[in-house]
Amino acid sequence: MSTLTLANGITYHYTDSGQPIESQYKTLILIHGHSFNSGIFRKLLPLAPSQALRLICIDRREYNGSTPFTSEELRIIKNGNDEERASFLAEQGLLIALFIDGLIQNLALPIHCGGAISGWSLGNLYSLAMINAIDHPKLPQDVRERLKVFLWTYIIWEIPSYILGIESPPGSYVPLWDYDLPEEDRGPVFGTYISSFFDHGTDVLAGHNIPLLNHRNPTPGTSTIEKMTQEEILSSTNFLVGPKCDTIVLEPPYYGTHRTNLRKALLDDISSVDKWGMDVWHIYGDSCSWNVVLSPWILEEQCLKANKKVHFRTIADANHFLMWEDPERAIAVLKECLV
């Protein structure tokens, strides 16, 4: 594991698949989700070099030794007003933009070969913020120009509906908000739930039938985390971060902020991805939990209405942890987005 410290003292830990044999290759920056750190991508790393691909998996702040949030930042996350929260998220996007530029320079990444950024799950909140950093007043012009050359593709990988500011359907369920569970149990139960396979039914998927999505009945015995060794779980998770700063950003007080970020990033007449000149993909497994399956249904409608081109790619019979269940297939899907 490597680190990169920004000029302001913020340090990010990251894992790196390393430079392929070819001197010219594509680079994909991955941002992990709620409770699962960059270790969840570990099975992808040895597969990347043979595909002329370099994977760099950032550990978000609070995870794996990356700089924790300050007490003031935690206050804003939990109790800040809309303006403070929007400013906080914009600052996190700026930091990730500066981190990517630091990688370009420190690792001599071939910027003319094309790079991509992808958030997975909750990580999409921070990739969206990074996309919108193109207009951040603190982003130096030379960094902006370097990133515009480097960043060809934005991959939305299984974004939960909350981060699009979508109101949850009646009767929705996720263990994070199951108050019948002791608070200390919600994270581990969530890990089992979110990494399971869900059978939503062919007709439900084909008809985008939101009321009939399967919320509470994952297929027994299919949870990815239950197939992992204790060492693999310990090195891929941190269930203490969720109650501290991750779960709150998925809750309704943030929905307005999320809708604004989405609009700026993808849906405005001249959006942030337009300014970067990026292609956009949305990929998701149709055996994911309901809040992941719902997102592309809504987002596709929004993109059509706004006349925005986004490539939507459904991965048949895949749960939320394709990178662990079938890493070869995951690499193939990701590389398909980079062509």
Summary of the structure (lengths in Angstrom):
residues: 339
radius of gyration: 18.7
end to end distance: 28.2
largest distance: 54.5
contacts: 1113
relative contact order: 0.15
helix: 51%
strand: 14%
